[in-house]
Amino acid sequence: MDNYPTSANSQGRKVLVLVVDDEEMMRRMALMALTAVGFEVVLAEDGIDALEAFSARHADIAVVLMDVTMPRLGGIEAAEKMREVDPSVKIILSSGYTDKCPEAAKPNAFLPKPYTVDSLFETIRNVIGSGSEMVTP
């Protein structure tokens, strides 16, 4: 892990990441990795929970990391609804069923599963890194 994405914004507040995945192991891994380097993380287990969390805190969320295939409401549909609320939301879609980016949701990036902590950090850095400082451990 050469360069971590910064965990604080220009106002010195922790950067907030919304992690949405129906697999508890993936949520837990992302939570542990991101909080270890200082991010604030909100977890959701499906698209409906994600929309509730997004509605409550969308102005604070720097990036959404979201699984494509989930019960109740999938990632593509949830991403479309999030963009209705905030067209500038940064979304990273993830899937273990395909290594291709589902363009329908117009994500900022696609992260194939299973992913490593390094690839998670690299993807977040690429999505929110423009204009953000990087910290190196």
N, C-alpha and C positions, 0 to 999 in steps of 0.2 A: 504494500500500500504506500506508494511513493507520495502521493498528494491526496489529502482528504479534502472534500468540499468544505468550505467554511461553515462553521456551526453558529455563527453570529452574523446578523445583518448589519447594515451601516449604522443603526441606532444602538447596536450592542445587545440586542435581544436575540435569544436563541431562534434559529431558523426552524420553522414548523413544517413537518412532513406528514401528510396523511397517507397511511399505508392501508391498502384495502386488499384482502385476500381471504378466501374461504378456508384456506389451509392454515391451521393454527401454527404449525411448524414454520411456515414462511413468514407469518406475522411476527412470531417470536424472534426469528433470526434477524429480520429487519429491525425490529425494536432494539434488540441487544446491540447490534452493530452501530446503528445511528445514535442511540443514546450514549454509547461508549465514547463517541467523539463530540458529544455535546449538543446534538440536535434535540429538539422537542418532537415527540411523535404522538400522533393520534391514530388509534387503530379502529378499523371497521372490518366486519367479516363478510359483507356483501354490498351490492350497489345501493340498496335502500339505506343501510346504516351509513354508508359513505356520503350519500346526499344529505342526510341529517347533520352529520359532522361538518360537511362542507358548507351547508347553509348557515350554520352557527358561527363558523370561523373563517370563511373564504377569504376575507381581507388579510388574514394572518398567514394563510397557507402558502408556502413557497413552491411546493411541488406535491403532486399526488402520484403515488406509486400504486398501480391498480392492476389486479388480475383481470384477464379478459373473460374467462368463463367462471361464473359464480351463480349460485342459486338466487332466486327472487329477482335480481336485476343484475345483468352482466356488466362488465367493464365498459364495453362500447356504448351501451345505452346510458350508463351512468356518466360517462365522459361527455356525451352529447348534452345531457341535462345540466352538468356543471358548466359547460360552455355557454348555456343560455343564461346562467346567473352571472358568470364572469368569463367573457370571451378570451381574456388574457391568461387564464389558468394554465399552468404548466403541468402536463400529464405524461407520465411514463407508463405505458401499458406493458404487461408481462404475461407470458403464457408458456406452458409446458407442452402444448399441443401443436404449436407451430413455431418455426423460427422466422416467420415473415411478419412484418408489421401490418396489422389490420388498419388500412388507410381510412376506413369509413369514419373512425373516431378522430382522425387528424391529431394523433399524439405527437408530442415533442420528441419522443424517443420510444424505442421498443427494447425490452430486456427479456431475452429468452430464458426460460427456466430449464433446469436449475441454474441459478446464478450464484456467483461467488460474492463475497463481501467486496473484493476489489472491483468486480464489474458493476456492482451496485453503486459504489462510490464514484467510479468513473462516469457512469451514466448520469448520476445526480450532478456531478461537477460539470458535465457537458450541457445539461439543461439549465441549471441555475448559475453556472460559473461565469457567464458573461457579465462583467462588471462586479463580480464578487471576488474577494481575496481568497487565496488558497492557504491552508495551513499545512505544514509538514511536521509530522511527529518527530 
